[in-house]
Amino acid sequence: MNAVVREVCLPTGQTVRLVHGDITAEPVDAIVNAANSYLKHGGGVAAAIVRKGGLSIQQESDEWVRQHGPVPTGQVAVTGAGNLPARVVIHAVGPVWGEHPPEEADALLRDAVWNSLKAAHERGLTRIALPAISAGIFGFPKDRCAAILLDTVRAFCEQYPDSPLRDIRFVLFDEPTLQAFVDAFDARWRQS
């Protein structure tokens, strides 16, 4: 059962939540997948999304790559959501830690998050769930990931205060990742 552990309503009226649990069970309009450039959903959150959502997600992903080529790091591809409780899956390609200089990796991770939010915004979607992009098998430091993801969401909401996107959730499965996000959240929005 997914549980909200932190929640803040931004000055723009948008809500940011940290949720402990399974992203594939979160009822939202868009689920963000931490994907690789070839959209081969073999491990981590990507494998869970296909396992729960069904093979149509992998088939649509394969077709996307056939038509457009690999998804560049920092960019996204959008497919249907199969059996998931969502309308679309936004496949975001984050950086692999160690493949780029740290500042460049940070910028690519920011792009992946921003482009995920933008894809939902452009489709008029209201609720989005994101995992800790790049912090799993891609090895991005969890605390650094949490800071970048939360800051990028705040910047997006400030730039698009009237976005249809009103409800932004980070759904985090394992304790160390959850704790990194809680620490980053509290540093920004600690309830006084």
CYANA upper distance limits for C-alpha pairs under 8 A (distance plus 0.5 A):
  1 MET  CA     21 GLY  CA      7.07
  1 MET  CA     22 ASP  CA      8.37
  2 ASN  CA     19 VAL  CA      6.91
  2 ASN  CA     20 HIS  CA      6.13
  2 ASN  CA     21 GLY  CA      4.96
  2 ASN  CA     22 ASP  CA      6.99
  2 ASN  CA     25 ALA  CA      8.16
  2 ASN  CA     26 GLU  CA      7.86
  3 ALA  CA     19 VAL  CA      5.92
  3 ALA  CA     20 HIS  CA      5.78
  3 ALA  CA     21 GLY  CA      7.12
  4 VAL  CA     17 ARG  CA      7.19
  4 VAL  CA     18 LEU  CA      6.34
  4 VAL  CA     19 VAL  CA      4.82
  4 VAL  CA     20 HIS  CA      6.84
  5 VAL  CA     17 ARG  CA      8.02
  5 VAL  CA     18 LEU  CA      6.15
  5 VAL  CA     19 VAL  CA      6.22
  5 VAL  CA     20 HIS  CA      7.21
  6 ARG  CA     17 ARG  CA      6.03
  6 ARG  CA     18 LEU  CA      5.54
  6 ARG  CA     19 VAL  CA      7.76
  6 ARG  CA    182 VAL  CA      7.76
  6 ARG  CA    185 PHE  CA      8.22
  7 GLU  CA     15 THR  CA      7.47
  7 GLU  CA     16 VAL  CA      6.23
  7 GLU  CA     17 ARG  CA      4.82
  7 GLU  CA     18 LEU  CA      6.95
  8 VAL  CA     15 THR  CA      6.18
  8 VAL  CA     16 VAL  CA      5.94
  8 VAL  CA     17 ARG  CA      7.06
  8 VAL  CA    189 TRP  CA      7.62
  9 CYS  CA     13 GLY  CA      6.35
  9 CYS  CA     14 GLN  CA      6.19
  9 CYS  CA     15 THR  CA      4.91
  9 CYS  CA     16 VAL  CA      6.99
 10 LEU  CA     14 GLN  CA      5.90
 10 LEU  CA     15 THR  CA      6.57
 10 LEU  CA     16 VAL  CA      7.97
 10 LEU  CA    154 ARG  CA      8.45
 12 THR  CA    157 CYS  CA      7.23
 12 THR  CA    158 GLU  CA      7.28
 12 THR  CA    161 PRO  CA      5.66
 12 THR  CA    162 ASP  CA      8.23
 13 GLY  CA    161 PRO  CA      8.13
 13 GLY  CA    166 ARG  CA      7.78
 14 GLN  CA    157 CYS  CA      7.55
 14 GLN  CA    161 PRO  CA      8.23
 14 GLN  CA    165 LEU  CA      8.04
 14 GLN  CA    166 ARG  CA      5.04
 14 GLN  CA    167 ASP  CA      6.48
 14 GLN  CA    168 ILE  CA      8.12
 15 THR  CA    166 ARG  CA      6.64
 15 THR  CA    167 ASP  CA      5.46
 15 THR  CA    168 ILE  CA      6.60
 16 VAL  CA    167 ASP  CA      6.77
 16 VAL  CA    168 ILE  CA      5.39
 16 VAL  CA    169 ARG  CA      6.24
 16 VAL  CA    170 PHE  CA      8.38
 17 ARG  CA    167 ASP  CA      8.34
 17 ARG  CA    168 ILE  CA      6.84
 17 ARG  CA    169 ARG  CA      5.18
 17 ARG  CA    170 PHE  CA      6.76
 18 LEU  CA    169 ARG  CA      6.32
 18 LEU  CA    170 PHE  CA      5.47
 18 LEU  CA    171 VAL  CA      6.68
 18 LEU  CA    172 LEU  CA      7.94
 18 LEU  CA    181 PHE  CA      8.03
 18 LEU  CA    182 VAL  CA      7.98
 19 VAL  CA    169 ARG  CA      7.20
 19 VAL  CA    170 PHE  CA      6.45
 19 VAL  CA    171 VAL  CA      5.15
 19 VAL  CA    172 LEU  CA      6.64
 20 HIS  CA    171 VAL  CA      6.33
 20 HIS  CA    172 LEU  CA      5.60
 20 HIS  CA    173 PHE  CA      6.34
 20 HIS  CA    174 ASP  CA      8.48
 20 HIS  CA    178 LEU  CA      7.36
 21 GLY  CA    171 VAL  CA      6.66
 21 GLY  CA    172 LEU  CA      6.30
 21 GLY  CA    173 PHE  CA      5.37
 22 ASP  CA     26 GLU  CA      7.39
 22 ASP  CA    171 VAL  CA      7.17
 22 ASP  CA    172 LEU  CA      7.57
 22 ASP  CA    173 PHE  CA      6.42
 23 ILE  CA     31 ILE  CA      7.83
 23 ILE  CA    129 ALA  CA      7.38
 23 ILE  CA    130 LEU  CA      8.07
 23 ILE  CA    131 PRO  CA      7.60
 23 ILE  CA    171 VAL  CA      5.88
 23 ILE  CA    172 LEU  CA      7.81
 23 ILE  CA    173 PHE  CA      8.32
 24 THR  CA     31 ILE  CA      8.13
 24 THR  CA     48 ALA  CA      7.78
 24 THR  CA     49 ILE  CA      6.46
 24 THR  CA     52 LYS  CA      7.27
 24 THR  CA     53 GLY  CA      8.22
 24 THR  CA     84 LEU  CA      6.80
 24 THR  CA     85 PRO  CA      7.94
 25 ALA  CA     84 LEU  CA      7.76
 25 ALA  CA     85 PRO  CA      7.21
 26 GLU  CA     85 PRO  CA      7.30
 26 GLU  CA    129 ALA  CA      7.71
 26 GLU  CA    171 VAL  CA      8.42
 27 PRO  CA     85 PRO  CA      5.56
 27 PRO  CA     86 ALA  CA      6.65
 28 VAL  CA     85 PRO  CA      7.12
 28 VAL  CA     86 ALA  CA      5.68
 28 VAL  CA     87 ARG  CA      8.21
 28 VAL  CA    126 THR  CA      8.47
 28 VAL  CA    127 ARG  CA      5.52
 28 VAL  CA    128 ILE  CA      6.14
 28 VAL  CA    129 ALA  CA      7.11
 29 ASP  CA     85 PRO  CA      8.28
 29 ASP  CA     86 ALA  CA      5.10
 29 ASP  CA     87 ARG  CA      5.49
 29 ASP  CA     88 VAL  CA      7.05
 29 ASP  CA    125 LEU  CA      6.52
 29 ASP  CA    126 THR  CA      7.06
 29 ASP  CA    127 ARG  CA      5.70
 29 ASP  CA    128 ILE  CA      6.43
 30 ALA  CA     86 ALA  CA      6.04
 30 ALA  CA     87 ARG  CA      6.42
 30 ALA  CA     88 VAL  CA      5.47
 30 ALA  CA     89 VAL  CA      6.11
 30 ALA  CA     90 ILE  CA      7.19
 30 ALA  CA    120 ALA  CA      7.27
 30 ALA  CA    125 LEU  CA      7.79
 30 ALA  CA    127 ARG  CA      7.00
 30 ALA  CA    128 ILE  CA      5.23
 30 ALA  CA    129 ALA  CA      6.88
 31 ILE  CA     86 ALA  CA      7.06
 31 ILE  CA     88 VAL  CA      7.06
 31 ILE  CA     89 VAL  CA      5.42
 31 ILE  CA     90 ILE  CA      6.67
 31 ILE  CA    128 ILE  CA      6.37
 31 ILE  CA    129 ALA  CA      5.44
 31 ILE  CA    130 LEU  CA      6.78
 32 VAL  CA     89 VAL  CA      6.19
 32 VAL  CA     90 ILE  CA      5.14
 32 VAL  CA     91 HIS  CA      6.33
 32 VAL  CA     92 ALA  CA      7.14
 32 VAL  CA    116 SER  CA      7.51
 32 VAL  CA    128 ILE  CA      7.89
 32 VAL  CA    129 ALA  CA      6.57
 32 VAL  CA    130 LEU  CA      5.40
 32 VAL  CA    131 PRO  CA      7.21
 33 ASN  CA     45 VAL  CA      7.20
 33 ASN  CA     46 ALA  CA      6.32
 33 ASN  CA     49 ILE  CA      7.91
 33 ASN  CA     89 VAL  CA      7.14
 33 ASN  CA     90 ILE  CA      6.48
 33 ASN  CA     91 HIS  CA      5.17
 33 ASN  CA     92 ALA  CA      6.43
 33 ASN  CA    130 LEU  CA      7.72
 33 ASN  CA    131 PRO  CA      7.48
 33 ASN  CA    133 ILE  CA      8.30
 34 ALA  CA     45 VAL  CA      7.02
 34 ALA  CA     46 ALA  CA      6.62
 34 ALA  CA     91 HIS  CA      6.71
 34 ALA  CA     92 ALA  CA      5.92
 34 ALA  CA     93 VAL  CA      6.65
 34 ALA  CA     94 GLY  CA      7.35
 34 ALA  CA    131 PRO  CA      7.43
 34 ALA  CA    132 ALA  CA      8.25
 34 ALA  CA    133 ILE  CA      5.67
 34 ALA  CA    134 SER  CA      7.24
 35 ALA  CA     39 LEU  CA      6.29
 35 ALA  CA     40 LYS  CA      7.96
 35 ALA  CA     41 HIS  CA      7.22
 35 ALA  CA     46 ALA  CA      6.70
 35 ALA  CA     91 HIS  CA      6.01
 35 ALA  CA     92 ALA  CA      6.04
 35 ALA  CA     93 VAL  CA      5.47
 35 ALA  CA     94 GLY  CA      7.74
 36 ASN  CA     40 LYS  CA      7.09
 36 ASN  CA     41 HIS  CA      8.08
 36 ASN  CA     71 VAL  CA      8.24
 36 ASN  CA     92 ALA  CA      8.36
 36 ASN  CA     93 VAL  CA      5.89
 36 ASN  CA     94 GLY  CA      8.03
 37 SER  CA     70 PRO  CA      5.51
 37 SER  CA     71 VAL  CA      5.03
 37 SER  CA     72 PRO  CA      6.54
 37 SER  CA     73 THR  CA      7.26
 37 SER  CA     93 VAL  CA      6.56
 38 TYR  CA     62 ASP  CA      8.30
 38 TYR  CA     65 VAL  CA      6.98
 38 TYR  CA     69 GLY  CA      8.42
 38 TYR  CA     70 PRO  CA      5.56
 38 TYR  CA     71 VAL  CA      7.07
 39 LEU  CA     58 GLN  CA      8.12
 39 LEU  CA     61 SER  CA      6.27
 39 LEU  CA     62 ASP  CA      7.34
 39 LEU  CA     65 VAL  CA      7.78
 39 LEU  CA     70 PRO  CA      8.19
 39 LEU  CA     71 VAL  CA      8.21
 39 LEU  CA     91 HIS  CA      8.03
 40 LYS  CA     58 GLN  CA      7.71
 40 LYS  CA     61 SER  CA      8.20
 40 LYS  CA     62 ASP  CA      8.16
 41 HIS  CA     46 ALA  CA      5.23
 41 HIS  CA     47 ALA  CA      5.56
 41 HIS  CA     50 VAL  CA      7.41
 41 HIS  CA     58 GLN  CA      7.42
 42 GLY  CA     46 ALA  CA      7.00
 42 GLY  CA     47 ALA  CA      5.44
 43 GLY  CA     47 ALA  CA      5.24
 43 GLY  CA     48 ALA  CA      8.16
 43 GLY  CA    137 ILE  CA      8.40
 44 GLY  CA     48 ALA  CA      7.17
 44 GLY  CA    136 GLY  CA      7.46
 44 GLY  CA    137 ILE  CA      7.31
 45 VAL  CA     49 ILE  CA      6.66
 45 VAL  CA    131 PRO  CA      8.20
 46 ALA  CA     50 VAL  CA      6.95
 47 ALA  CA     51 ARG  CA      6.49
 48 ALA  CA     52 LYS  CA      6.55
 49 ILE  CA     53 GLY  CA      6.05
 49 ILE  CA     54 GLY  CA      8.37
 49 ILE  CA     84 LEU  CA      8.39
 50 VAL  CA     54 GLY  CA      5.68
 50 VAL  CA     55 LEU  CA      6.61
 50 VAL  CA     57 ILE  CA      6.63
 50 VAL  CA     58 GLN  CA      7.07
 51 ARG  CA     55 LEU  CA      7.99
 52 LYS  CA     83 ASN  CA      7.42
 52 LYS  CA     84 LEU  CA      7.17
 53 GLY  CA     57 ILE  CA      7.29
 53 GLY  CA     81 ALA  CA      6.80
 53 GLY  CA     82 GLY  CA      5.31
 53 GLY  CA     83 ASN  CA      4.93
 53 GLY  CA     84 LEU  CA      5.32
 54 GLY  CA     58 GLN  CA      8.32
 54 GLY  CA     82 GLY  CA      6.27
 54 GLY  CA     83 ASN  CA      6.76
 55 LEU  CA     59 GLN  CA      6.68
 55 LEU  CA     82 GLY  CA      8.27
 56 SER  CA     60 GLU  CA      6.46
 56 SER  CA     80 GLY  CA      8.45
 56 SER  CA     82 GLY  CA      6.52
 57 ILE  CA     61 SER  CA      6.59
 57 ILE  CA     79 THR  CA      7.16
 57 ILE  CA     80 GLY  CA      6.96
 57 ILE  CA     81 ALA  CA      6.90
 57 ILE  CA     82 GLY  CA      6.54
 58 GLN  CA     62 ASP  CA      6.60
 59 GLN  CA     63 GLU  CA      6.75
 60 GLU  CA     64 TRP  CA      6.60
 60 GLU  CA     79 THR  CA      6.67
 60 GLU  CA     80 GLY  CA      8.01
 61 SER  CA     65 VAL  CA      6.85
 61 SER  CA     79 THR  CA      7.21
 62 ASP  CA     66 ARG  CA      6.68
 63 GLU  CA     67 GLN  CA      6.71
 64 TRP  CA     68 HIS  CA      6.46
 64 TRP  CA     69 GLY  CA      7.97
 64 TRP  CA     77 ALA  CA      8.05
 65 VAL  CA     69 GLY  CA      5.03
 65 VAL  CA     70 PRO  CA      5.92
 65 VAL  CA     71 VAL  CA      7.82
 71 VAL  CA     75 GLN  CA      6.74
 71 VAL  CA     76 VAL  CA      7.10
 71 VAL  CA     77 ALA  CA      7.49
 71 VAL  CA     93 VAL  CA      7.45
 72 PRO  CA     76 VAL  CA      8.41
 72 PRO  CA     93 VAL  CA      7.48
 73 THR  CA     93 VAL  CA      5.52
 73 THR  CA     94 GLY  CA      6.15
 73 THR  CA     95 PRO  CA      6.49
 73 THR  CA    108 LEU  CA      7.05
 73 THR  CA    112 ALA  CA      7.86
 74 GLY  CA     92 ALA  CA      7.47
 74 GLY  CA     93 VAL  CA      5.99
 74 GLY  CA     94 GLY  CA      6.04
 74 GLY  CA     95 PRO  CA      7.62
 74 GLY  CA    108 LEU  CA      5.25
 74 GLY  CA    109 LEU  CA      6.56
 74 GLY  CA    110 ARG  CA      7.94
 74 GLY  CA    111 ASP  CA      5.31
 74 GLY  CA    112 ALA  CA      4.54
 74 GLY  CA    113 VAL  CA      8.31
 74 GLY  CA    115 ASN  CA      8.07
 75 GLN  CA     92 ALA  CA      6.57
 75 GLN  CA     93 VAL  CA      6.40
 75 GLN  CA     94 GLY  CA      8.44
 75 GLN  CA    111 ASP  CA      7.30
 75 GLN  CA    112 ALA  CA      5.92
 75 GLN  CA    115 ASN  CA      6.79
 76 VAL  CA     90 ILE  CA      6.94
 76 VAL  CA     91 HIS  CA      5.82
 76 VAL  CA     92 ALA  CA      4.96
 76 VAL  CA     93 VAL  CA      6.74
 76 VAL  CA    112 ALA  CA      7.28
 76 VAL  CA    115 ASN  CA      6.94
 76 VAL  CA    116 SER  CA      6.93
 77 ALA  CA     90 ILE  CA      6.37
 77 ALA  CA     91 HIS  CA      5.61
 77 ALA  CA     92 ALA  CA      7.28
 78 VAL  CA     88 VAL  CA      7.22
 78 VAL  CA     89 VAL  CA      6.26
 78 VAL  CA     90 ILE  CA      5.05
 78 VAL  CA     91 HIS  CA      6.51
 78 VAL  CA    119 ALA  CA      8.44
 79 THR  CA     88 VAL  CA      6.27
 79 THR  CA     89 VAL  CA      5.89
 79 THR  CA     90 ILE  CA      7.13
 79 THR  CA     91 HIS  CA      8.29
 80 GLY  CA     87 ARG  CA      6.94
 80 GLY  CA     88 VAL  CA      5.06
 80 GLY  CA     89 VAL  CA      6.39
 81 ALA  CA     85 PRO  CA      8.19
 81 ALA  CA     86 ALA  CA      6.46
 81 ALA  CA     87 ARG  CA      6.11
 81 ALA  CA     88 VAL  CA      5.12
 81 ALA  CA     89 VAL  CA      5.73
 90 ILE  CA    116 SER  CA      6.83
 90 ILE  CA    119 ALA  CA      8.07
 91 HIS  CA    116 SER  CA      8.36
 92 ALA  CA    112 ALA  CA      6.04
 92 ALA  CA    113 VAL  CA      7.84
 92 ALA  CA    115 ASN  CA      8.37
 92 ALA  CA    116 SER  CA      6.96
 92 ALA  CA    133 ILE  CA      8.19
 93 VAL  CA    112 ALA  CA      6.66
 93 VAL  CA    133 ILE  CA      8.49
 94 GLY  CA    108 LEU  CA      7.07
 94 GLY  CA    109 LEU  CA      5.77
 94 GLY  CA    112 ALA  CA      6.24
 94 GLY  CA    133 ILE  CA      6.55
 94 GLY  CA    134 SER  CA      5.80
 95 PRO  CA     99 GLU  CA      7.97
 95 PRO  CA    100 HIS  CA      8.25
 95 PRO  CA    105 ALA  CA      6.34
 95 PRO  CA    108 LEU  CA      6.69
 95 PRO  CA    109 LEU  CA      6.64
 95 PRO  CA    134 SER  CA      6.67
 95 PRO  CA    138 PHE  CA      7.55
 95 PRO  CA    140 PHE  CA      8.34
 96 VAL  CA    100 HIS  CA      8.23
 96 VAL  CA    105 ALA  CA      8.27
 96 VAL  CA    134 SER  CA      6.99
 96 VAL  CA    138 PHE  CA      5.05
 96 VAL  CA    139 GLY  CA      6.96
 96 VAL  CA    140 PHE  CA      7.26
 97 TRP  CA    102 PRO  CA      8.32
 97 TRP  CA    105 ALA  CA      7.46
 97 TRP  CA    134 SER  CA      8.14
 97 TRP  CA    138 PHE  CA      6.48
 97 TRP  CA    139 GLY  CA      5.82
 97 TRP  CA    140 PHE  CA      5.37
 97 TRP  CA    141 PRO  CA      8.38
 98 GLY  CA    102 PRO  CA      8.09
 99 GLU  CA    105 ALA  CA      8.46
100 HIS  CA    104 GLU  CA      6.49
100 HIS  CA    105 ALA  CA      6.03
101 PRO  CA    105 ALA  CA      6.65
102 PRO  CA    106 ASP  CA      6.65
103 GLU  CA    107 ALA  CA      6.83
104 GLU  CA    108 LEU  CA      6.70
105 ALA  CA    109 LEU  CA      6.65
106 ASP  CA    110 ARG  CA      6.69
106 ASP  CA    148 ILE  CA      7.71
107 ALA  CA    111 ASP  CA      6.68
108 LEU  CA    112 ALA  CA      6.73
109 LEU  CA    113 VAL  CA      6.89
109 LEU  CA    133 ILE  CA      8.05
109 LEU  CA    134 SER  CA      8.07
109 LEU  CA    145 CYS  CA      8.37
109 LEU  CA    148 ILE  CA      7.95
109 LEU  CA    149 LEU  CA      8.40
110 ARG  CA    114 TRP  CA      6.52
110 ARG  CA    148 ILE  CA      6.86
110 ARG  CA    149 LEU  CA      7.34
110 ARG  CA    152 THR  CA      6.68
111 ASP  CA    115 ASN  CA      6.32
112 ALA  CA    116 SER  CA      6.67
113 VAL  CA    117 LEU  CA      6.82
113 VAL  CA    133 ILE  CA      8.44
113 VAL  CA    149 LEU  CA      7.12
113 VAL  CA    152 THR  CA      7.40
113 VAL  CA    153 VAL  CA      8.17
114 TRP  CA    118 LYS  CA      6.56
114 TRP  CA    152 THR  CA      7.02
114 TRP  CA    153 VAL  CA      7.85
114 TRP  CA    156 PHE  CA      7.42
115 ASN  CA    119 ALA  CA      6.50
116 SER  CA    120 ALA  CA      7.02
117 LEU  CA    121 HIS  CA      6.58
117 LEU  CA    128 ILE  CA      8.35
117 LEU  CA    153 VAL  CA      8.40
117 LEU  CA    156 PHE  CA      8.17
117 LEU  CA    165 LEU  CA      8.43
118 LYS  CA    122 GLU  CA      6.46
119 ALA  CA    123 ARG  CA      6.88
120 ALA  CA    124 GLY  CA      6.88
120 ALA  CA    125 LEU  CA      5.72
120 ALA  CA    126 THR  CA      8.17
120 ALA  CA    128 ILE  CA      7.88
120 ALA  CA    165 LEU  CA      7.53
121 HIS  CA    125 LEU  CA      6.37
121 HIS  CA    126 THR  CA      8.23
121 HIS  CA    163 SER  CA      6.67
121 HIS  CA    164 PRO  CA      6.57
121 HIS  CA    165 LEU  CA      6.19
124 GLY  CA    163 SER  CA      8.50
124 GLY  CA    164 PRO  CA      5.99
124 GLY  CA    165 LEU  CA      7.66
125 LEU  CA    164 PRO  CA      6.52
125 LEU  CA    165 LEU  CA      6.25
126 THR  CA    164 PRO  CA      5.80
126 THR  CA    165 LEU  CA      4.60
126 THR  CA    166 ARG  CA      5.86
126 THR  CA    167 ASP  CA      6.75
127 ARG  CA    165 LEU  CA      6.49
127 ARG  CA    166 ARG  CA      6.81
127 ARG  CA    167 ASP  CA      5.17
127 ARG  CA    168 ILE  CA      6.49
127 ARG  CA    169 ARG  CA      8.30
128 ILE  CA    165 LEU  CA      8.04
128 ILE  CA    167 ASP  CA      6.92
128 ILE  CA    168 ILE  CA      5.65
128 ILE  CA    169 ARG  CA      6.64
129 ALA  CA    168 ILE  CA      6.66
129 ALA  CA    169 ARG  CA      5.17
129 ALA  CA    170 PHE  CA      6.13
129 ALA  CA    171 VAL  CA      6.78
130 LEU  CA    168 ILE  CA      8.31
130 LEU  CA    169 ARG  CA      6.69
130 LEU  CA    170 PHE  CA      5.29
130 LEU  CA    171 VAL  CA      6.50
131 PRO  CA    170 PHE  CA      6.20
131 PRO  CA    171 VAL  CA      5.94
131 PRO  CA    172 LEU  CA      6.55
132 ALA  CA    136 GLY  CA      7.82
132 ALA  CA    142 LYS  CA      8.36
132 ALA  CA    145 CYS  CA      7.39
132 ALA  CA    146 ALA  CA      7.61
132 ALA  CA    149 LEU  CA      8.34
132 ALA  CA    170 PHE  CA      7.80
132 ALA  CA    171 VAL  CA      8.31
132 ALA  CA    172 LEU  CA      7.32
132 ALA  CA    177 THR  CA      7.97
133 ILE  CA    145 CYS  CA      7.92
134 SER  CA    138 PHE  CA      5.39
134 SER  CA    139 GLY  CA      6.87
134 SER  CA    140 PHE  CA      5.85
134 SER  CA    145 CYS  CA      7.92
135 ALA  CA    139 GLY  CA      5.84
135 ALA  CA    140 PHE  CA      4.97
135 ALA  CA    141 PRO  CA      6.60
135 ALA  CA    142 LYS  CA      5.92
135 ALA  CA    145 CYS  CA      6.88
135 ALA  CA    177 THR  CA      8.32
136 GLY  CA    140 PHE  CA      7.62
140 PHE  CA    144 ARG  CA      7.93
140 PHE  CA    145 CYS  CA      6.99
141 PRO  CA    145 CYS  CA      6.59
142 LYS  CA    146 ALA  CA      6.59
142 LYS  CA    176 PRO  CA      8.42
142 LYS  CA    177 THR  CA      6.47
142 LYS  CA    180 ALA  CA      6.53
142 LYS  CA    181 PHE  CA      8.45
143 ASP  CA    147 ALA  CA      6.78
143 ASP  CA    177 THR  CA      8.45
143 ASP  CA    180 ALA  CA      5.53
143 ASP  CA    181 PHE  CA      7.53
143 ASP  CA    184 ALA  CA      7.69
144 ARG  CA    148 ILE  CA      6.77
145 CYS  CA    149 LEU  CA      6.57
146 ALA  CA    150 LEU  CA      6.59
146 ALA  CA    180 ALA  CA      6.81
146 ALA  CA    181 PHE  CA      5.54
146 ALA  CA    184 ALA  CA      6.67
147 ALA  CA    151 ASP  CA      6.52
147 ALA  CA    181 PHE  CA      8.03
147 ALA  CA    184 ALA  CA      6.16
148 ILE  CA    152 THR  CA      6.43
149 LEU  CA    153 VAL  CA      6.74
150 LEU  CA    154 ARG  CA      6.77
150 LEU  CA    184 ALA  CA      8.13
150 LEU  CA    185 PHE  CA      7.73
151 ASP  CA    155 ALA  CA      6.63
152 THR  CA    156 PHE  CA      6.55
153 VAL  CA    157 CYS  CA      6.68
154 ARG  CA    158 GLU  CA      6.72
155 ALA  CA    159 GLN  CA      6.67
156 PHE  CA    160 TYR  CA      6.48
157 CYS  CA    161 PRO  CA      5.73
157 CYS  CA    163 SER  CA      8.11
172 LEU  CA    177 THR  CA      7.11
172 LEU  CA    178 LEU  CA      6.01
173 PHE  CA    177 THR  CA      7.94
173 PHE  CA    178 LEU  CA      7.48
174 ASP  CA    178 LEU  CA      6.68
175 GLU  CA    179 GLN  CA      6.47
176 PRO  CA    180 ALA  CA      6.77
177 THR  CA    181 PHE  CA      6.88
178 LEU  CA    182 VAL  CA      6.63
179 GLN  CA    183 ASP  CA      6.58
180 ALA  CA    184 ALA  CA      6.75
181 PHE  CA    185 PHE  CA      6.37
182 VAL  CA    186 ASP  CA      6.49
183 ASP  CA    187 ALA  CA      6.68
184 ALA  CA    188 ARG  CA      7.02
185 PHE  CA    189 TRP  CA      6.35
185 PHE  CA    190 ARG  CA      7.59
186 ASP  CA    190 ARG  CA      4.75
186 ASP  CA    191 GLN  CA      8.17
